[in-house]
């Protein structure tokens, strides 16, 4: 990808507004390959979702392990004739949930209380700028009027 000189087309406080502008340009047939949405003032925001206990860690691990077990069971079930595939999936789900719970519990226990909460981390920007290649700046200017 080559870097070309770009011009600032518009600046927004919300990403959705920048996305709407680019979508409108795309719907109108503008070559959006020359458009970039640039987040300025990017920071991470960690939203705490709750207290993490050993029981919750085990439950979360069991859920993850169950999904992995179902996946493995379905793979083995492909090579099974008759109704036996259902038992492969069910047994794999139970085994996956058990080991997921064990690993979730042990992983939380091993932190010794240094992180007794769960959270979700996101990226946020102070503003979102829509840039367009300099060669298309005049053509794109009509979209911000």
Secondary structure as GFF3:
##gff-version 3
##sequence-region A 1 145
A	DSSP	beta_strand	6	12	.	.	.	ID=ss1
A	DSSP	alpha_helix	15	27	.	.	.	ID=ss2
A	DSSP	three_ten_helix	32	34	.	.	.	ID=ss3
A	DSSP	beta_strand	35	40	.	.	.	ID=ss4
A	DSSP	beta_strand	43	51	.	.	.	ID=ss5
A	DSSP	alpha_helix	54	77	.	.	.	ID=ss6
A	DSSP	alpha_helix	84	110	.	.	.	ID=ss7
A	DSSP	beta_strand	117	124	.	.	.	ID=ss8
A	DSSP	beta_strand	127	133	.	.	.	ID=ss9
A	DSSP	three_ten_helix	134	136	.	.	.	ID=ss10
A	DSSP	alpha_helix	137	140	.	.	.	ID=ss11
A	DSSP	three_ten_helix	141	144	.	.	.	ID=ss12
###
